[in-house]
Amino acid sequence: MSFKEQVDDKTITLINVYFLQVFLTFWGLLIKPIDISLLFAPSIYLFIVIIIVIASALLAKFLFEDKKEYSIATVAAIIGNTGNLGIPINIAIFGEDSIPYTTVINLVNVFVVYTIGVFYYSRGSFDTKTSLKNILKIPVLWAAIIAIALGYHGYAPDGAILNMLMMGAYASMTMQLFLFGIYLYGTKIKEISKTLVLWVLTFKFLILPAIAFIVLINIELEKMLKGIIFIELMMPLAVANVNLASLYDCKPKLVTALVFVSSFLFLGIIFIAVDILNYL
C-alpha cells in the first residue's frame, strides 16, 4: 500500500520475461535429460489444445467485441499450470512413473505459451503481423530450442552452471508470484467482466475436459497416459497468463482474477477429475 505508486509492474514483467525466464527455461530443460521418444502422449495433448483454440476463437467472436477480451477468451483456458502444479499432482495420482511424460508435456506447453499464447495476448494490442513478430522476439522460445538441442546431444551442465541457472529460475518464479500479487491487489471486482470470467471458466473446466474425454476414449493408449494427459489439461490457469497479459497490455488485472478464481475452483474440481479417470 505504501509503495504502490512507486512500483513499476511493467519493469518487473520485462525483467522476468526477457531475462529471468531464460534461466528458468534452461534450468527446467537441462536439469533432467529429455527422452524424445516420449513425444506421442504430448502430441495428443497438443492436438486437444489446438482443437480448443480453434473452437474458442470461432465462438468467442459472437460474445466479445473488445479485442483484448476476445484474445483472453481465446487463449487463457489452454495455458495451464502443467509444471509447478501439474507434475507433483500427477506424481501423487500415478506415482513417479508419470514424471517423464509430465516433463515432456510441460515442454510442449512451454511452446504453446510462447507461440499461441504470445500471439493472442499480443493481438489484443497489435495487428496480426506484429503479433507474429512478437513471437520471434521472445527469448524464452529460443532458449527452449537451444536447451533441447543441447540436451539432445547429451550436454549436462556442471555444478556451477546448474547453480547459476537454478538461482535465476527461482528468482523468476518468485518474480512471477510477486507480479501476480501486485495485480491481484489492484484488481477491483466491479471492473471484472463477468461474461469473460464465466466464459473462460466454462471452457476450462467443462468444454475442454469434455473434448479431451471424447478424444481420449477414442484412441488406443495406455490408461495411465490418458490419465496424465487429462489431468494436465485440467490444471488451472498459469501465472504465465499474467506475464503475457502484462507484457502486451492485455488487461492483466482481469487475467490475474481469472488465474486466482480458476486456482480456487481447482481445489474442488481436481477430485471430480480423478473420478473421471476411471472411465477413460
Secondary structure as a PSIPRED ss2 file (coil, helix, strand):
# PSIPRED VFORMAT (PSIPRED V4.0)

   1 M C   1.000  0.000  0.000
   2 S C   1.000  0.000  0.000
   3 F C   1.000  0.000  0.000
   4 K C   1.000  0.000  0.000
   5 E C   1.000  0.000  0.000
   6 Q C   1.000  0.000  0.000
   7 V C   1.000  0.000  0.000
   8 D C   1.000  0.000  0.000
   9 D H   0.000  1.000  0.000
  10 K H   0.000  1.000  0.000
  11 T H   0.000  1.000  0.000
  12 I H   0.000  1.000  0.000
  13 T H   0.000  1.000  0.000
  14 L H   0.000  1.000  0.000
  15 I H   0.000  1.000  0.000
  16 N H   0.000  1.000  0.000
  17 V H   0.000  1.000  0.000
  18 Y H   0.000  1.000  0.000
  19 F H   0.000  1.000  0.000
  20 L H   0.000  1.000  0.000
  21 Q H   0.000  1.000  0.000
  22 V H   0.000  1.000  0.000
  23 F H   0.000  1.000  0.000
  24 L H   0.000  1.000  0.000
  25 T H   0.000  1.000  0.000
  26 F H   0.000  1.000  0.000
  27 W H   0.000  1.000  0.000
  28 G H   0.000  1.000  0.000
  29 L H   0.000  1.000  0.000
  30 L H   0.000  1.000  0.000
  31 I C   1.000  0.000  0.000
  32 K C   1.000  0.000  0.000
  33 P C   1.000  0.000  0.000
  34 I C   1.000  0.000  0.000
  35 D C   1.000  0.000  0.000
  36 I H   0.000  1.000  0.000
  37 S H   0.000  1.000  0.000
  38 L H   0.000  1.000  0.000
  39 L C   1.000  0.000  0.000
  40 F H   0.000  1.000  0.000
  41 A H   0.000  1.000  0.000
  42 P H   0.000  1.000  0.000
  43 S H   0.000  1.000  0.000
  44 I H   0.000  1.000  0.000
  45 Y H   0.000  1.000  0.000
  46 L H   0.000  1.000  0.000
  47 F H   0.000  1.000  0.000
  48 I H   0.000  1.000  0.000
  49 V H   0.000  1.000  0.000
  50 I H   0.000  1.000  0.000
  51 I H   0.000  1.000  0.000
  52 I H   0.000  1.000  0.000
  53 V H   0.000  1.000  0.000
  54 I H   0.000  1.000  0.000
  55 A H   0.000  1.000  0.000
  56 S H   0.000  1.000  0.000
  57 A H   0.000  1.000  0.000
  58 L H   0.000  1.000  0.000
  59 L H   0.000  1.000  0.000
  60 A H   0.000  1.000  0.000
  61 K C   1.000  0.000  0.000
  62 F C   1.000  0.000  0.000
  63 L C   1.000  0.000  0.000
  64 F C   1.000  0.000  0.000
  65 E C   1.000  0.000  0.000
  66 D C   1.000  0.000  0.000
  67 K H   0.000  1.000  0.000
  68 K H   0.000  1.000  0.000
  69 E H   0.000  1.000  0.000
  70 Y H   0.000  1.000  0.000
  71 S H   0.000  1.000  0.000
  72 I H   0.000  1.000  0.000
  73 A H   0.000  1.000  0.000
  74 T H   0.000  1.000  0.000
  75 V H   0.000  1.000  0.000
  76 A H   0.000  1.000  0.000
  77 A H   0.000  1.000  0.000
  78 I H   0.000  1.000  0.000
  79 I C   1.000  0.000  0.000
  80 G E   0.000  0.000  1.000
  81 N C   1.000  0.000  0.000
  82 T C   1.000  0.000  0.000
  83 G C   1.000  0.000  0.000
  84 N C   1.000  0.000  0.000
  85 L C   1.000  0.000  0.000
  86 G H   0.000  1.000  0.000
  87 I H   0.000  1.000  0.000
  88 P H   0.000  1.000  0.000
  89 I H   0.000  1.000  0.000
  90 N H   0.000  1.000  0.000
  91 I H   0.000  1.000  0.000
  92 A H   0.000  1.000  0.000
  93 I H   0.000  1.000  0.000
  94 F H   0.000  1.000  0.000
  95 G C   1.000  0.000  0.000
  96 E H   0.000  1.000  0.000
  97 D H   0.000  1.000  0.000
  98 S H   0.000  1.000  0.000
  99 I H   0.000  1.000  0.000
 100 P H   0.000  1.000  0.000
 101 Y H   0.000  1.000  0.000
 102 T H   0.000  1.000  0.000
 103 T H   0.000  1.000  0.000
 104 V H   0.000  1.000  0.000
 105 I H   0.000  1.000  0.000
 106 N H   0.000  1.000  0.000
 107 L H   0.000  1.000  0.000
 108 V H   0.000  1.000  0.000
 109 N H   0.000  1.000  0.000
 110 V H   0.000  1.000  0.000
 111 F H   0.000  1.000  0.000
 112 V H   0.000  1.000  0.000
 113 V H   0.000  1.000  0.000
 114 Y H   0.000  1.000  0.000
 115 T H   0.000  1.000  0.000
 116 I H   0.000  1.000  0.000
 117 G H   0.000  1.000  0.000
 118 V H   0.000  1.000  0.000
 119 F H   0.000  1.000  0.000
 120 Y H   0.000  1.000  0.000
 121 Y H   0.000  1.000  0.000
 122 S H   0.000  1.000  0.000
 123 R H   0.000  1.000  0.000
 124 G C   1.000  0.000  0.000
 125 S C   1.000  0.000  0.000
 126 F C   1.000  0.000  0.000
 127 D C   1.000  0.000  0.000
 128 T H   0.000  1.000  0.000
 129 K H   0.000  1.000  0.000
 130 T H   0.000  1.000  0.000
 131 S H   0.000  1.000  0.000
 132 L H   0.000  1.000  0.000
 133 K H   0.000  1.000  0.000
 134 N H   0.000  1.000  0.000
 135 I H   0.000  1.000  0.000
 136 L H   0.000  1.000  0.000
 137 K H   0.000  1.000  0.000
 138 I C   1.000  0.000  0.000
 139 P H   0.000  1.000  0.000
 140 V H   0.000  1.000  0.000
 141 L H   0.000  1.000  0.000
 142 W H   0.000  1.000  0.000
 143 A H   0.000  1.000  0.000
 144 A H   0.000  1.000  0.000
 145 I H   0.000  1.000  0.000
 146 I H   0.000  1.000  0.000
 147 A H   0.000  1.000  0.000
 148 I H   0.000  1.000  0.000
 149 A H   0.000  1.000  0.000
 150 L H   0.000  1.000  0.000
 151 G H   0.000  1.000  0.000
 152 Y H   0.000  1.000  0.000
 153 H C   1.000  0.000  0.000
 154 G C   1.000  0.000  0.000
 155 Y C   1.000  0.000  0.000
 156 A C   1.000  0.000  0.000
 157 P C   1.000  0.000  0.000
 158 D C   1.000  0.000  0.000
 159 G H   0.000  1.000  0.000
 160 A H   0.000  1.000  0.000
 161 I H   0.000  1.000  0.000
 162 L H   0.000  1.000  0.000
 163 N H   0.000  1.000  0.000
 164 M H   0.000  1.000  0.000
 165 L H   0.000  1.000  0.000
 166 M H   0.000  1.000  0.000
 167 M H   0.000  1.000  0.000
 168 G H   0.000  1.000  0.000
 169 A H   0.000  1.000  0.000
 170 Y H   0.000  1.000  0.000
 171 A H   0.000  1.000  0.000
 172 S H   0.000  1.000  0.000
 173 M H   0.000  1.000  0.000
 174 T H   0.000  1.000  0.000
 175 M H   0.000  1.000  0.000
 176 Q H   0.000  1.000  0.000
 177 L H   0.000  1.000  0.000
 178 F H   0.000  1.000  0.000
 179 L H   0.000  1.000  0.000
 180 F H   0.000  1.000  0.000
 181 G H   0.000  1.000  0.000
 182 I H   0.000  1.000  0.000
 183 Y H   0.000  1.000  0.000
 184 L H   0.000  1.000  0.000
 185 Y H   0.000  1.000  0.000
 186 G H   0.000  1.000  0.000
 187 T C   1.000  0.000  0.000
 188 K C   1.000  0.000  0.000
 189 I H   0.000  1.000  0.000
 190 K H   0.000  1.000  0.000
 191 E H   0.000  1.000  0.000
 192 I C   1.000  0.000  0.000
 193 S C   1.000  0.000  0.000
 194 K H   0.000  1.000  0.000
 195 T H   0.000  1.000  0.000
 196 L H   0.000  1.000  0.000
 197 V H   0.000  1.000  0.000
 198 L H   0.000  1.000  0.000
 199 W H   0.000  1.000  0.000
 200 V H   0.000  1.000  0.000
 201 L H   0.000  1.000  0.000
 202 T H   0.000  1.000  0.000
 203 F H   0.000  1.000  0.000
 204 K H   0.000  1.000  0.000
 205 F H   0.000  1.000  0.000
 206 L H   0.000  1.000  0.000
 207 I H   0.000  1.000  0.000
 208 L H   0.000  1.000  0.000
 209 P H   0.000  1.000  0.000
 210 A H   0.000  1.000  0.000
 211 I H   0.000  1.000  0.000
 212 A H   0.000  1.000  0.000
 213 F H   0.000  1.000  0.000
 214 I H   0.000  1.000  0.000
 215 V H   0.000  1.000  0.000
 216 L H   0.000  1.000  0.000
 217 I H   0.000  1.000  0.000
 218 N C   1.000  0.000  0.000
 219 I C   1.000  0.000  0.000
 220 E C   1.000  0.000  0.000
 221 L C   1.000  0.000  0.000
 222 E C   1.000  0.000  0.000
 223 K H   0.000  1.000  0.000
 224 M H   0.000  1.000  0.000
 225 L H   0.000  1.000  0.000
 226 K H   0.000  1.000  0.000
 227 G H   0.000  1.000  0.000
 228 I H   0.000  1.000  0.000
 229 I H   0.000  1.000  0.000
 230 F H   0.000  1.000  0.000
 231 I H   0.000  1.000  0.000
 232 E H   0.000  1.000  0.000
 233 L H   0.000  1.000  0.000
 234 M C   1.000  0.000  0.000
 235 M C   1.000  0.000  0.000
 236 P C   1.000  0.000  0.000
 237 L E   0.000  0.000  1.000
 238 A C   1.000  0.000  0.000
 239 V C   1.000  0.000  0.000
 240 A H   0.000  1.000  0.000
 241 N H   0.000  1.000  0.000
 242 V H   0.000  1.000  0.000
 243 N H   0.000  1.000  0.000
 244 L H   0.000  1.000  0.000
 245 A H   0.000  1.000  0.000
 246 S H   0.000  1.000  0.000
 247 L H   0.000  1.000  0.000
 248 Y C   1.000  0.000  0.000
 249 D C   1.000  0.000  0.000
 250 C C   1.000  0.000  0.000
 251 K C   1.000  0.000  0.000
 252 P H   0.000  1.000  0.000
 253 K H   0.000  1.000  0.000
 254 L H   0.000  1.000  0.000
 255 V H   0.000  1.000  0.000
 256 T H   0.000  1.000  0.000
 257 A H   0.000  1.000  0.000
 258 L H   0.000  1.000  0.000
 259 V H   0.000  1.000  0.000
 260 F H   0.000  1.000  0.000
 261 V H   0.000  1.000  0.000
 262 S H   0.000  1.000  0.000
 263 S H   0.000  1.000  0.000
 264 F H   0.000  1.000  0.000
 265 L H   0.000  1.000  0.000
 266 F H   0.000  1.000  0.000
 267 L H   0.000  1.000  0.000
 268 G H   0.000  1.000  0.000
 269 I H   0.000  1.000  0.000
 270 I H   0.000  1.000  0.000
 271 F H   0.000  1.000  0.000
 272 I H   0.000  1.000  0.000
 273 A H   0.000  1.000  0.000
 274 V H   0.000  1.000  0.000
 275 D H   0.000  1.000  0.000
 276 I H   0.000  1.000  0.000
 277 L H   0.000  1.000  0.000
 278 N H   0.000  1.000  0.000
 279 Y H   0.000  1.000  0.000
 280 L C   1.000  0.000  0.000
